[in-house]
Amino acid sequence: MKLAFSTLGVPGLPVTDVLRLATTHGYHGVELRAHPEEPVHPGLTPEERVEVAARFKAAGVEVLSVAGYVGVAAPGEDGPVVDEIRALLGLARDLGAPYIRVFPGGTPEQTPEEADRAAARRLGTAARYAGDVGVRILLETHDSHRTGADAIRILGLVGHRQVGALWDVMHTWLGGEQPVESFAALSPHLGYVQVKDIASAEDTTPLPLGEGILPLADCVEVLSRHGWDGWLCWEYEKRWYERAADLPGLLGPGHAHLSRLLNESA
């Protein structure tokens, strides 16, 4: 497995500095948070996109994913949702990223069936464009569909190879799933895995990997046991928890911890 980290952990940090952190600490890839407050987002000009892609290539670091915020199950018209997905796909294509991230985004006002159908309809429409540009759309286990069992209800309706799953290990755990259950549900669709650590279900402030209670060792073990060789991406949610420790000083120990888990599960 290859290791990456998300720029959610270094809010607003210039691309050059992000790449310096990746190369210094041995990370093979970076998940780019594609929000307007970040250096990389769908509003970049073609020239800016070429420059970002060139910097990654020169550093020998891969753009793992363009992580967007569109809620594919959210109430409302399909058009704006599909347009936002297409914009993310275009950015990923230009940067050479194999994936984009989308959220479920369902609301309590919807029935689960309504949310599932809306998400599947929009993802199915966007999948055709995703195929044209060679990028996969990954639905993250999050918010209204936080478990593998939840996500598979949507993915099963879509049934398209360009639409898959992003396993956020915190949300499946908070949803009451064991890693073996999450993997069994998501494995046919799995793009990559987001790892993190927290103190408890009540306190989700990000912690250094290995210092919290999330079953990271179990997650890595089940992935290794089934021969899965994709990406582990550390999503440290510094942007939402300003008092959390700064990520740059944790990246080296985090890489060492994940490498140790990988060695022990081999």
N, C-alpha and C positions, 0 to 999 in steps of 0.2 A: 504494500500500500504506500501511496505517496501522501505527503503532509502539506497542508496549506493553512493559512489563517485568513480571517475576514478583516476588512478595513473598518468594520463596525467597532473594532477594538482600538482604532487609532483615528478618531473622528477628524476629518479635514486634513489629514496629513498628506503633503504633496507626494505624487507618484514616485519621485526620485528617492524620497526618504523611506517610503514603503518598500521599495525594491532593495534598498540598503539593509533594512531589517531582515527581509527574506533571505538574502544571500549570506548575511552575517550569521544567521542562526540555522541555516540549512533547510529552509522550507522550499519546496519545489514549485509551489503555486500560491496564488492569492485570489480570494473571493472579493470582488469589488462591489461595495455597497453603492448602488446606482441611485443616489438621492441628489437632488439639486444642490444640497449644501456640501456635497463631496466634489473632489476634483474631476471625477469621472461620472458622467450621467448622460442620458439620451440627448441633452441639449448641446453636446459638443459638436463643433463643426467637423466636416470631413478631414480638414488639415490637422485638427487637434486629435482626432482619432488615430490618424496615421502616426502622429508623434508618440502617443501613448503606447501603441502596439510596438513601435520601434524600440522604445525604452525597455519594455518587457523582453523583447527578443534579445537585445544587447546584453541584458542582465542574465539571460538564461532561466528566466522565471516564467511560468505559464499563468495566463489569466484563466483561472478555473471556471469562474462563473460571473455573470452580471446579476447581482441580487436586487431585484425590484420589489415594489411594494403593492402592486396591483392585487386586489382581492377578486379572484375569479368567480366566487359564488355570491358576491355582494348584490343586493337589490339594485334595480335600475336597468337601463337599456344595455344591450350587448355591445353596441358599437364602440363606446368609449373604452370599455374593458379590452376588447380585441385590438383597438388601436394602440393602447398602452403596451400590450404584449408585443405587438409588431415592432414598436419602437425599441423595446428591450432586445428583441431578436436582431434588429438591424445593428444595434450597438455591439452585441456579442459577435456577430459576423465580422464587423469591422475590426474588432480587437483580437479575433482568433479564439474566442472562448467557446467551448463546446456546449455550455449550459446557460440558461437563465433561471432565476428563482422567482416563483410567484407564490402568493399566499392563498388560502381558501377564502377567508373573509366573509363567511356567512354570518347572519345576525339572528337574534332570538325571534324576530318577527317572521322569519321563514320557517317552514317545516324542514326537517332534514332532507326530505325528498325534493322539495323546491330548490334548496341550496345545491344539492347534488346535480340536479338536472341543469341548472343555470351554469354551474362550473363546467360540466361535461360538454355542454353545447358550445360554450366560448372556447374551451380548450380544443375541441374538435375543429372549430373554424380556424383557429390560429395554427393548428398542427400542420395544415397544408403549407402555410408560409414558412413554418419552421423547417419543413422538409426541403423547401426550395433553397434556404440559406444554410442548411446543414447544422442547425443548432437544436438541442433538445430543451423543451420546457419542463422544468421540474417543479412539481407541487410539493411545498414543504409541509411536513406534519406540524401544524400550528393552529392557533386560535380555534375556529369552529370545527376543525378536523385535525385534532392534535395527535391521534393515534394512527397506527398503520391500518387498523380495521376501518377507521373513518376515511382515510385517504383512498383506500382501495375501492370504496363505493363509487368514488368519482372516476378513478382510473379505469375501473372495469367498464364503466359506461363509455369512456372515450375509446379505448381499444386501439390506440395509435402508437406506433413505435417512437414517434417524436415527442411523446408526452410521458413523463416518468415521475419518479418520486425523489424527494430530498428528505432523508431521515434526520430530523433534529432529535437527538437522544434525550434532551431534557423534556420536550413536550410529550413524547410517547411515555416516558416514565411518569410525568405528572398525570397523564391520562390513565395510569394504572396498568400499562402493558409491560411485560417482561421483554428484555432484548430478544429472546428467542422467538417470541410472538410477533414482535415488530418486524424482525427480519423475514419471518415466514410470510407475512402479508406483503411486504414491500419488495422482496428480492427480485421478483420478475420484472420490476420497473425501476430498480434502484439506480440513481445516477451517482450520488455521493452522500457522505455522512457528515453531519455537523456534530462535533463534540464540544463539551463545555463542562463546568462543574459549579455547583451551588451548595449552600449550607443546608437548605431544607426546602420543603414544598412551600413554606410560608415566607422564606427569605431567599429570593432568587438572585441576589446580588452576585455577580460573577466572582469566582475564586480561581486561584491557580489550579491547573489540572492536577488531580490527585488529592486535593485538600478538602473536597466536598463529599457528597453522598451519592452522586450519580454513578450508576453501574458501568463505568467506562471499561473496566477489565472484562466484564461479561459481554459488552458490545463487541469489543475487539476479538474476543475469543470466538463468538459465534460467526463473525465475519471470516476469521481465519479458518475455522473448521469447515466452512463451506467453500473455501478457496476463492473468496471475493478479493479482488486486488485493485480496487478503486481508490478514491481519495478520502482521507480524513481531514476535515477542515475545522480548525478551532475558531468558533464564533464566540468571542469574548465581548460581552455586551456593555462595553465602557460607555458608549453614547447615551445609554439610558440610566447609567449609574455613575454619576460624576465622582462620587467618593470612593469608587473602587480603585484599587491599585492600577498604576499605568501599565499597559500591556508590554511595551518594549523590554522592560526588565524581566518579564516573565516568559518571553518567547523561547529563550534558551532552555530553561528548566522544563517548559512545556514540551518542547521537542524531545528532550531526554526522556520525559515520562511516557510519551506516546511510543517512542522507540523501544522502551523497556517493555511496555505492554505487548508490542508486536513480537518482540523476541520471546517473551514468555509464552505467547500463544502459538508460536510456530511449531 
